[in-house]
Amino acid sequence: MLTAIIPKLPMRDRILTHDYYVNKLGFGYIGSDDFEQYLIVERDNLQIHFFEFKTLDPKENYGQIYIRTNKIDELYKSMLDNNIEIHL
């Protein structure tokens, strides 16, 4: 039956989104080179798809995604090690 759900989120800038998810959060780049307005990343068998939305205003966007983990301490440390701003 159902085995996964894959969110499709808006992004303003493909290069910045790719850099953040791949180089900071440790996701792997899956593809979509044929579509400049699309991006697919994956980590631990979880995929996130992004579509271009250049006029997106993050302050007016209510889209959200929850990602659960069974190793929160390791995830937290990896974010600190990669200088990711998580405490604003």
Buried (B, 14 or more C-beta within 10 A) or exposed (E): EEEEEEBEBBBBEBEEBBEBBBEBBBBEBEEBEEEEEBBBBBBEEBBBBBBBBEEBEEEEEEEEEEEEEEEEEEBEEBBEEEEEEEEE
